[in-house]
Amino acid sequence: MKTIDNDKELCSLSNERIEELRKELLARISREELNYSWQLEALDEIFTVSKIDSKTFQRFWIRPLLAAGLSPEAALAHVIDSYFQPN
């Protein structure tokens, strides 16, 4: 989606262009919500299959990634990605 740089350009947009931008934004929001839903399902499956509680998950899966320098969000994303793309 193209970023609009100034107010003048924003005011001069046609109704068709505004509608197109609105549809692009709604599609993007839907993709992000779906991605979040998949992440929650993956975490639930990881907990179920591994039969561990959240503290154990944190200690064995997340803390090592944090110690390696990843942010909490990145660490969680890597664990989730490993569920979708196992070795």
LORO-169060 format. One line per field, with one value per residue (C-alpha): residue number from 1; chain; x, y, z; residue in one letter. Coordinates in nm, 2 decimals, always signed. Layout:
! residues N
k NUM ... $
c A ... $
east X ... $
north Y ... $
up Z ... $
r a ... $
***
This chain:
! residues 87
k 1 2 3 4 5 6 7 8 9 10 11 12 13 14 15 16 17 18 19 20 21 22 23 24 25 26 27 28 29 30 31 32 33 34 35 36 37 38 39 40 41 42 43 44 45 46 47 48 49 50 51 52 53 54 55 56 57 58 59 60 61 62 63 64 65 66 67 68 69 70 71 72 73 74 75 76 77 78 79 80 81 82 83 84 85 86 87 $
c A A A A A A A A A A A A A A A A A A A A A A A A A A A A A A A A A A A A A A A A A A A A A A A A A A A A A A A A A A A A A A A A A A A A A A A A A A A A A A A A A A A A A A A $
east +0.00 +0.15 +0.20 +0.04 +0.30 +0.10 -0.24 -0.28 -0.25 -0.49 -0.75 -0.72 -0.78 -1.07 -1.36 -1.23 -0.88 -1.02 -1.23 -0.93 -0.72 -1.00 -1.02 -0.64 -0.65 -0.93 -0.75 -0.43 -0.61 -0.78 -0.44 -0.29 -0.59 -0.57 -0.19 -0.25 -0.51 -0.27 -0.01 -0.24 -0.34 +0.02 +0.11 -0.19 -0.08 +0.28 +0.16 -0.08 +0.17 +0.47 +0.26 +0.44 +0.32 +0.39 +0.68 +0.86 +0.79 +0.94 +1.25 +1.33 +1.21 +1.20 +1.48 +1.75 +1.64 +1.63 +1.98 +2.09 +1.97 +1.63 +1.34 +1.05 +0.84 +1.11 +1.17 +0.80 +0.78 +1.07 +0.91 +0.58 +0.77 +0.93 +0.59 +0.48 +0.82 +0.96 +1.30 $
north +0.00 +0.33 +0.59 +0.92 +1.20 +1.52 +1.66 +1.80 +1.46 +1.32 +1.59 +1.53 +1.15 +1.03 +0.83 +0.53 +0.56 +0.61 +0.30 +0.11 +0.21 +0.12 -0.23 -0.27 -0.17 -0.41 -0.70 -0.62 -0.62 -0.95 -1.11 -0.99 -1.11 -1.45 -1.47 -1.40 -1.67 -1.92 -1.83 -1.89 -2.23 -2.32 -2.23 -2.43 -2.73 -2.70 -2.69 -2.99 -3.21 -3.14 -3.16 -2.88 -2.58 -2.22 -2.19 -2.49 -2.36 -2.03 -2.19 -2.43 -2.26 -1.89 -1.80 -1.96 -1.74 -1.43 -1.51 -1.53 -1.17 -1.20 -0.99 -1.17 -1.12 -1.26 -1.55 -1.64 -1.60 -1.84 -2.10 -2.07 -2.08 -2.40 -2.55 -2.47 -2.57 -2.86 -3.01 $
up +0.00 -0.11 +0.17 +0.12 +0.17 +0.23 +0.30 -0.05 -0.21 +0.05 -0.03 -0.40 -0.39 -0.60 -0.45 -0.64 -0.50 -0.14 -0.19 -0.32 -0.02 +0.22 +0.07 +0.09 +0.45 +0.54 +0.36 +0.55 +0.88 +0.80 +0.72 +1.04 +1.25 +1.07 +1.13 +1.50 +1.52 +1.37 +1.62 +1.91 +1.76 +1.72 +2.08 +2.20 +2.00 +2.13 +2.49 +2.43 +2.25 +2.47 +2.79 +2.96 +3.16 +3.07 +3.32 +3.17 +2.82 +2.92 +3.08 +2.80 +2.48 +2.54 +2.78 +2.56 +2.27 +2.49 +2.62 +2.25 +2.21 +2.06 +2.18 +2.35 +2.03 +1.81 +2.03 +2.04 +1.66 +1.61 +1.83 +1.64 +1.30 +1.41 +1.46 +1.11 +0.96 +1.16 +1.09 $
r m k t i d n d k e l c s l s n e r i e e l r k e l l a r i s r e e l n y s w q l e a l d e i f t v s k i d s k t f q r f w i r p l l a a g l s p e a a l a h v i d s y f q p n $
***
